[in-house]
């Protein structure tokens, strides 16, 4: 990913928190010599060395992915930024947060491992609900999926949040984003104002 210095983020705690919060992303690998992408939820391992998920066995991506170098892309808040929000001349742009994770993929099929990943994903995403669903499914359902575990080799993080504009412009942009109801992007910018 192209990352100019003023948009680069290298704070590990912040990056791992981003991975946890924006954990639905793209798993990109090669299938039949072409890039192939699946959109899936991921979990970061407790020791932060692996990213784990699962694919449907019907998905052709799993046929060649074992042992491949893969790319996971995760995206946070994003939105269009109008030059009318600047106090000095500028151009239209897009503000966003993104993390790319590179690593080697390993497949796993053990019933116990698959159940752990499905249960962990369910607990994570049901936790926000007043009456969370408790996993209840037949073990045979696990036979329709295959686990993916990516050993993290490199993480790239880019927060393009108008850091190249004056503090005055950044504050004006934040105000405009809040007025539009784009609160998450406004808060991400507010945390990174000069």
SULSUL-V438838 format. One record per residue. N is the residue number from 1. PSI is psi in radians with two decimals (none if undefined). Layout:
((N:PSI) (N:PSI))
//
This chain:
((1:2.40) (2:2.12) (3:1.70) (4:2.62) (5:-0.69) (6:-0.13) (7:-0.04) (8:2.41) (9:2.26) (10:0.28) (11:1.93) (12:-0.81) (13:-0.73) (14:-0.72) (15:-0.80) (16:-0.61) (17:-0.69) (18:-0.79) (19:-0.72) (20:-0.77) (21:-0.70) (22:1.04) (23:0.04) (24:2.13) (25:-2.81) (26:2.34) (27:2.02) (28:2.21) (29:-2.97) (30:2.34) (31:2.13) (32:0.69) (33:0.15) (34:2.62) (35:2.45) (36:2.40) (37:2.38) (38:2.42) (39:1.97) (40:2.80) (41:2.56) (42:2.80) (43:2.44) (44:2.29) (45:2.75) (46:-0.58) (47:0.03) (48:0.51) (49:-0.19) (50:2.69) (51:2.33) (52:2.54) (53:-2.86) (54:2.71) (55:2.69) (56:2.45) (57:-0.38) (58:-0.28) (59:2.12) (60:-0.24) (61:-0.58) (62:-0.28) (63:-0.46) (64:0.02) (65:-0.43) (66:2.12) (67:-0.10) (68:2.62) (69:2.17) (70:2.93) (71:2.30) (72:2.26) (73:2.33) (74:2.42) (75:2.39) (76:-2.69) (77:2.54) (78:2.78) (79:2.78) (80:2.42) (81:2.07) (82:2.37) (83:-0.24) (84:-0.21) (85:-0.09) (86:2.68) (87:-0.22) (88:2.83) (89:2.57) (90:-3.02) (91:2.77) (92:2.58) (93:-3.09) (94:2.21) (95:2.49) (96:2.92) (97:2.35) (98:2.56) (99:2.34) (100:2.31) (101:2.22) (102:2.49) (103:3.01) (104:2.38) (105:2.42) (106:2.40) (107:2.62) (108:2.60) (109:0.01) (110:2.34) (111:-0.76) (112:-0.77) (113:-0.75) (114:-0.73) (115:-0.68) (116:-0.75) (117:-0.76) (118:-0.76) (119:-0.74) (120:-0.77) (121:-0.73) (122:-0.86) (123:-0.77) (124:-0.82) (125:-0.36) (126:-0.30) (127:-0.46) (128:-0.22) (129:2.59) (130:-0.73) (131:1.39) (132:2.51) (133:2.37) (134:2.28) (135:2.11) (136:1.86) (137:2.78) (138:2.49) (139:-0.49) (140:-0.41) (141:-0.59) (142:-0.35) (143:-0.21) (144:-0.05) (145:2.87) (146:2.41) (147:2.58) (148:2.33) (149:2.09) (150:2.10) (151:2.10) (152:2.15) (153:-0.56) (154:2.46) (155:2.27) (156:2.35) (157:2.25) (158:2.14) (159:1.70) (160:1.64) (161:0.74) (162:0.49) (163:-0.29) (164:0.03) (165:2.87) (166:2.83) (167:-0.68) (168:-0.82) (169:-0.74) (170:-0.76) (171:-0.65) (172:-0.74) (173:-0.79) (174:-0.78) (175:-0.73) (176:-0.74) (177:-0.74) (178:-0.71) (179:-0.53) (180:-0.13) (181:0.22) (182:1.10) (183:-0.68) (184:-0.75) (185:-0.70) (186:-0.75) (187:-0.68) (188:-0.74) (189:-0.75) (190:-0.58) (191:-0.26) (192:0.23) (193:2.46) (194:none))
//
